[in-house]
Every structure is written in C-alpha cells, then in structure tokens.
Amino acid sequence: MKSRYKVSLAAVLLGGGIVAGSLMNNSVNGASSSGQPGTADDPVVTKSYVDQKIAQAIKGGAPASNTSSKTTSSTTPTTNATSNTTASGASGAGKTYTPEQTEALKVVDVKPGQKLIAKAGSEFILRNGYAVVYSMDASGAIDITSGTEIVHNQTVEKNHLLSFPREGRGIQVKEGQKFGLVVMVRGGYTVQ
C-alpha cells in the first residue's frame, strides 16, 4: 500500500507542477509581447521623422515643413560667397558673418595678424597652418578630439575638432608665422 500512496502522490505533484508552470509561462509570454519593436506600444520611426521633431522642438513647437530644408539650401550659396569674400578681402578686418546654425562646413582662410572669432556653439577644425587659441579670459576652447581644454595662447593641433561654448574666443595665426591658416568652420564666426 505504501507504494500506491507514493505513486499517486508523485502523480499529483507532477501534474500540479505542469499546471503551475504553464500558467507562469502564459503570463511571461503576455508581458514580453507589448515591448516588441514595431507594435503600437513601441513604434519604429525613421531618422527623418526624428530630425523633423527635433527641428520642430528647437523652433519652439512650430510645425516643421519642407520649406526649412529649402531655406537652408538657399542660404548655403550666400554662405560660401560671404566667407570667400571675407577670406579674399583686402584686409578682412571687421567683416562679420553669422549664419543660421547649419550642418554645412565652410572653409575659411585666416591671414597672419587676423583672428577667427567663433560665435557661441561654433566648431573649428584647423586643416593647415600653425594656430593658437585666442581668448579674453582664462578659459578657451574645448578640444573634443583629445578631450582637453585649450586656453589662451596654447597651440592648436591640426585636424582636431574644437568647440567654442561662448562668443569672443577663437584662433589666430601663431606669432612668427608668415603663412595663414585654413580652417573648416561650422557655425557663426567673425574674421578680425
């Protein structure tokens, strides 16, 4: 009799374990289905949609349309013309250029004795020449490539991305150099 009791107890426990396991499995399967990409709970979006929403948020919530991309492309030719005039002008002193923040990079020539002053948020990449950071205060530029800060009169490395968080800072030709600089610029700037 003891063996029948053991067999029936084992059958009940095994059956109960199977039922409990299947109930737990159903609740786990139901929980994971709501987080699948592409469902109503987690939609898949395109990069253009995200870019449009970011541009809309930056403009203060105004709906972004296709005219904004047309405006950007129409200002690009004037950007190049203005920066070429600044770079090839007789003295270049006092000429100012402040574009909308675009993703386009402009090539700017800086002659000895001139300073390339950045507007807040602008980025420079020194392509040719020997330059030092210009700043009116103790701070300077952020060298994003090396992860360091470059203060006034420190040398700028070629092909390093520099970020200028505030206006009034920039780069100039290193003293004693007779050749100018070639700088790629993203954002607003002034050549003095």
FENCOR-V649534 format. One record per backbone hydrogen bond with DSSP energy under -0.5 kcal/mol. CO is the residue of the C=O (numbers start at 1). NH is the residue of the N-H. If there is no record, write none. Layout:
{{CO	NH} {CO	NH}}
This chain:
{{1	5} {2	6} {3	7} {4	8} {5	9} {6	10} {7	11} {8	12} {9	13} {10	14} {11	15} {12	16} {13	17} {14	18} {15	19} {16	20} {17	21} {18	22} {19	23} {20	24} {21	25} {22	26} {23	27} {24	28} {25	29} {26	30} {27	31} {28	32} {29	33} {30	34} {31	34} {32	35} {33	36} {36	39} {42	38} {42	39} {46	50} {47	51} {48	52} {49	53} {50	54} {51	55} {52	56} {53	57} {54	58} {55	59} {56	61} {57	60} {65	68} {66	70} {67	71} {68	72} {69	73} {70	74} {71	75} {72	76} {73	77} {74	78} {75	79} {76	80} {77	81} {78	82} {79	83} {80	84} {81	85} {82	86} {83	87} {84	88} {85	89} {92	95} {95	191} {97	189} {100	102} {106	108} {106	185} {108	183} {110	181} {111	114} {114	173} {115	117} {115	192} {116	171} {117	190} {118	168} {118	169} {119	122} {122	164} {123	186} {124	162} {125	127} {125	184} {126	159} {128	182} {129	131} {130	174} {131	156} {132	172} {133	153} {134	170} {141	143} {141	150} {142	144} {142	163} {143	147} {143	148} {148	143} {149	151} {150	141} {151	154} {154	133} {156	131} {157	160} {160	126} {160	162} {161	144} {161	145} {162	124} {163	142} {163	165} {164	121} {164	122} {166	169} {169	118} {170	134} {171	116} {172	132} {174	177} {181	110} {181	183} {182	127} {182	128} {183	108} {183	185} {184	125} {185	106} {186	123} {188	119} {189	97} {190	117} {190	192} {191	95}}
